[in-house]
Amino acid sequence: MTDFNDFEWVVWRLEVQDPSQLAGEDPELDERTQETMTELAASLGCVYEHCVDYDSYDDETPYYAWWVRLPAAEHARLDKDGLPLAIAPLRQYLTTQLPDGLKWEITPDRELTYDHAGSVAMRTDYDDLIAPFERALMPLRRDGADALDPRAKVWKWEENFLVGTFDLWLCNDPDRPHTWIVVTVGLWTEPQLFDEEPAARLGHLDFTPHHPLLFLPRPLAPATFTARVTSGSFPNKGTSRTKAADAIGTAHQWTANDPDVLAERVAHDLKLLWPHLTGPARRN
């Protein structure tokens, strides 16, 4: 098992397998448990992440799964079965939402733990770029976008090399129902700006040319920063920013050498492109 002692947060997966299909298909389990799991996890000093309310393995065994992020201190506080003490109340609640006779599997999620740590590191290392955009754009959010936290996200992992994005959900597109307008900021990935790395790797990493990207380790200055605003089939926070040309409805892009100048310019132009951002906030 991976040693998680050096992580500030560890993501745990609580999974219930239903080989006899006692629960049946329950696509509303996520919605039914979300509020209680969020509140219960917070009361335990943890963070509820998300749920897969109905899926199945290759052998067609159905399963349900919930993910909760534990701080290092709670991860280290174990019960007699070797599980964090915070897990027991979460499992106890979930058993009230499911029939008896299901198979439980509770374990740390290595991939999501590393993903969170990498994303935090990326957010921290690019604070000089991200903070100006948060200050300029977060007051403009509409249509429930304020419930979607801006996200630094690692998408590609290689040895000693990470590639990610920073996304900020702005509003629904007034011209395209059920689509988000998303602002992505990062470095302008022109090959000649980086000699051989990291832009030389972008081809096999499957990113769109000139897409705003963040790299760890961060390339040496000077750098050109860019912001890209897209509207398309990006309905949730799990959506990747890899190549998806057919998913983009509209796109606008800006570049500058100074993050503050770039953020100010983008905010100014967004208000002209979508005037409703300057009016009273409205929610779905």
C-alpha positions, 0 to 999 in steps of 0.5 A, a space after each residue: 500500500 502506498 505510504 500516505 504519511 507525507 500528504 496533507 490530504 488523503 482521499 478515501 473511497 467508500 465503495 459498495 458492490 452489489 453482485 446480487 443487484 439487491 439495490 437495483 439501479 438507483 441513479 438518484 443515490 448521489 443527489 439523495 446523499 450529497 447534502 448529508 455527506 457534505 455536512 457530515 464530512 465537514 463536521 468530522 473535519 473532512 471534505 466530501 468530494 463526489 459520488 458514482 451512484 450507479 456503475 458496474 465492473 466488466 463482469 457486470 457487478 454493479 457498484 456505488 462509490 463515494 469519495 471523501 478527503 481526509 486531512 493528515 491528522 484524521 487519516 492517521 487516527 485509526 480504529 481497531 480495524 485500521 480504518 480512520 475513525 472519521 470513516 465509521 460515521 460516513 459508512 454508518 449513514 450510507 448503510 441507511 440509504 442501501 439495503 443489507 447484504 452488500 459488499 463494502 470496500 473502503 480504501 485510500 484512493 492513490 490516484 485522487 490523493 496524488 491528483 489533489 496534491 499535484 493540483 494544490 502544488 500547481 495552484 500555489 506555484 502559479 498564484 501570481 497568475 491565478 490570483 489576479 483572475 480570481 479577483 477580477 472575475 469571481 465577482 462577475 460569476 452568474 447562474 450558479 457558477 459561484 457554487 463551482 470553485 475555480 480549479 487548478 487541475 493536473 491532467 497529465 503526469 510524467 516522471 518529474 513533469 506535470 501538465 494542468 490547467 486552471 479553470 474558472 466557471 463564469 456563467 451559462 452561455 446566453 446563446 447556447 442552452 446548457 453550456 458553461 462559459 469557462 475561463 482557462 488561464 495558463 502559459 502560452 505554449 509556443 515551442 520557441 518559447 521553451 526550447 525543447 521543454 515542455 512544449 515539445 511534449 505537447 503533441 503526444 500529451 494531446 493538448 490543443 495548440 496554444 491552449 493555456 497550460 500550467 507546468 510543474 516544474 514551472 518553466 524559467 521566466 520570461 513567460 507569455 501568459 494567456 487566457 482562453 474563454 470557451 463555451 461548449 460541452 463542458 457541463 461539469 468539473 470533471 471535464 478535461 481540457 484536452 483536444 475536443 474541437 467539436 465541443 467548442 461553440 465559441 472561443 476568445 483568447 488574450 495574451 500578455 506578459 503581465 498577469 495583472 494586465 491580462 486579467 484586467 483586459 479579459 475582465 473588461 472584454 468579458 463585460 462587453 461580450 456578455 453585458 449581463 455579467 455586470 447586472 444583478 446576479 441570477 441563479 438557475 
